[in-house]
Amino acid sequence: MPLFNYKLTYAAETKNTELRKSNPQGWLLQAVEATFPEIASRCADEIIRLRLEKINGLKQTWRATLKENSGNLCIYVTQVSPRV
């Protein structure tokens, strides 16, 4: 399975987590739980509905943004290793 790096930014704080999964989309909630558990518990339904968008010009990199009353949670995902 490939390894994905999830870089999440909320307010002025940025956190990273890596997950070895089959695809980056299906594990957004798990990545948010690992980095910002309070947002995950408050916004689980919205996170599940987020869709990653490919970033043009960057290979194997996607992004999504969760708009929340107190700020935006920006998620960037990069595949750091191929399937093994």
N, C-alpha and C positions, 0 to 999 in steps of 0.2 A: 504494500500500500504506500502511496506517496505521503510525504510529510508536508504539512501546511503550517506556515507562520501566520498567526492572527495578531495584527497590531490594532489595538483599540484605544481611541482617544475620547475622553469625556472631560469637559471643562479644560483645565490645564494639565490633566494627568494622562499619561500614556502608559499602557501596559501591554505586554506581549505574552502569548502562549503558543505552544506548538501542539498540533494534534496529528496523529498518523491515522488518516481515515481514507475512505474510498473517494470522497469528493468534498469540496469545501462548503458547499451550500447547506447540506443536511446537518451540519454541526455548529451552526452559528450560535444557537442557544448554549451549547456546551462551552464554547469559547467565551461567551459573555459571563457565564456562571463562574468560570475559572479566573476572570479578571475583575469584573464588576458585579459581584453576586447580588448587591442591592438593586441594581438595574434589572438584572435577570429575573428576580422575584417580582418586581413591580411591573415589568413589561414583557413577560414571557410570550404572550399571544402575538404581540407586535413583532417581536424578534423572529418568531417562527415564520411570519408572513413576509419578512424582508427577503428581497431577491438581490443576489450579488450581480453587479454589472462589470463586464470586462473593461479594463482600463486600456484604451488605445495606446499603442506604442510600447507597452510593457508586456513581456511574455509571462503567461501564467500568473497574472495579477488581477484581482477583482476588488470592488469596493461596494459598500452599502452604508446608508446613514439612517439612524433612528432618530426622528425628531421627537423631542420630549419637552415638556413645559420648562424644565429647569436647564435645558441645554441639549445639544446634539451628541449622540454617540456615533463616532465615525469608525468604521471597520474596514481595514485593508487586509486582504488575504493574498499571500504569495506562496506558490508551491516551491519548496526549497530542495526537495529531492524527488526524483521520479519513482515510479513503481519499481519495487524490487521483487 
